[in-house]
């Protein structure tokens, strides 16, 4: 019986198509300003699903015939996601949760599983470097475009019309067309990391990539997001720990927090000179640097709910319902539909045993990804100058940190890119794939 020949790394046609499809998957969802009530992000999230579907189809054409991940880390991650799907099904079957909510969650998690599989298979087939290059190009384009939106929102607040540029949801802060300062800052942190990696891969464009990263840093300042400030120290850690990066790039990354503070001072002076409101001047002083009072209160309420329902939790997707109907003496004034902490979310909705299983499997996957990232670039494998898996792990780590304070993974335009980067981290190229990738031309 004839068998399909072994796929080879992406050829010129695939290389030409991938950046365009990556832009469709990553850039378009973050730039849609128009929205349809009651969901302000429905169109953005729908665009992400469509774009990532097309992107994964092209990537999948050059992966092995049997693409199912082989590494223990990838299987652990997929197992944890499968367990979440089972919990969503059980919530409707046994707890009478609305099927509309369960099916929505199941669809999102299943899409993330597919993206993980495609990313892991691409890495194993030796296509990881080329696919990640397209991925980073799209992130840089998204960063530049969203930075322009953020600058308009703060320095030309009367320009936004809700069609091309969304009106800032918080006056004096850049929120981008993703409509939340913390979402904008996380997107721009990804863009900064992508620009740095492309600068290593394309030495001739390194200065341009650094300039792009500085632009993103400035708009992170304008977002006045504490998530953005924390992300600067993640970049600092990358620069200090990754000795495969060039000396100049390591210094650039290590200086990220200093650049952030300098840009904050310049932005404050510029806003004062232009008689504009810059919320960052308030949030970066005094108590504005700390986690909000309401956030501490919702975490306290969540721990109380976990104590009330330690074994089975309140039910998948039922946190808001349970929290709203439970009397608490220290209830925050703000409305919460999420715990704003991924670990607490699992614990309160799934119960402690299932939460430990899910978090344990995910934690093992993170550890496996870190081990691959550490090994990435050793020897003479393709892309050793700019190790792909180390940069991909930085992206995953950034969104993991954000998930301890917010819930970005509940939005498809963060969930699917994070899943793809995670998948790329979890598989190492096969020997034949490494040799084929090493002989393929690469930009310089």
MONORHU-V394127 format. One line per field, one symbol per residue. ss: DSSP state (H for helix, E for strand, C for the rest). phi: phi as a letter, one per 40 degrees, with the letter a starting at -180 (. if undefined). psi: psi as a letter, one per 30 degrees, with the letter a starting at -180 (. if undefined). Layout:
ss: ???
phi: ???
psi: ???
This chain:
ss: CCCCCCCCCCCHHHHHHHHHHHHHHHHHHHHCCCCECCECCHHHHHHHHHHHHHHHHHHHCCCCCCCCCCCHHHHHHHHHHHHHHHHHHHHHHHCCCCHHHHHHHHHHHHHHHHHHHHHHHHHHCCCHHHHHHHHHHHHHHHHHHHHHHHHHHHHCCCCCCCCCCCCCCCCCCCCCCCCCHHHHHHHHHHHHHHHHHHHHHCHHHHHHHHHHHHHHHHHHHHHCCHHHHHHHHHHHHHHHHCCCCCHHHHHHHHCHHHHHHHHHHHHHHHHHHCCCCCCHHHHCCHHHHCCCHHHHHHHHHHHHHHHHCCCCCCCCCCHHHHHHHCCCCCCCCCCCCCCCCHHHHHHHHHCHHHHHHHHHHHHHHHHHHHHHHHHCCCCCCCCHHHCHHHHHHHHHHHHHHHHCCCCHHHCHHHHHHHHHHHHHHCCCCCHHHHHHHHHCCCCC
phi: .cbccccbddcdcccccddccccccbcdccbcccabccccbdcccccccccccccccccccbbdcbcddbcccccccccccccccccccccccbbfcdcccccccccccccccccdcccccccccgcdccccccdcdccccccccccccccccccbcccdbgbcbccdcbdgbcbgccgbdcccccdccdcccccccccccbdcbcccccccccccccccdccfcccccccccccdcdcccccccccccccccccdcccdccccccccccccccfbcbccccccbgccccccdcccccccccccccccbccbgchcgbcccccccbcbcbcccccbbacgacccccccccgcdcccccccccccccccccccccccgcgbccgccbdccccccdcccccccdccbabcccbccbccccccccdcccbbccdccccccccccbcb
psi: kklklklllkaeeeeeeeeeeeeeeeeefffjekljlfkfgeeeeeeeeeefeeeeeeeffglleifkkfleeeeeeeeeeeeeeeeeeeeeefghkkfeeeeeeeeeeeeeeeeeeeeeeeeefggeeeeeeeeeeeeeeeeeefeeeeeeeefiffekgfeekkkkfjkgkkfaffgkeeeeeeeeeeeeeeeeeeeeeiefgeeeeeeeeeeeeefeeffhkfeeeefefeeeeeeefjfflleeeeeeefgeeeeeeeeeeeeeeeeeeghlkjfeeefgkbffflkleeeeeeeeeeeeeeeeifefafkkggeeeeeegkkkfhklelkkglfgkeeeeeeeefleeeeeeeeeeeeeeeeeeeeeeefkflbglkgfeikefeeeeeeeeefeeefffaiffgkffeeeeeeeeeeeffkkkleeeeeeeefkkll.
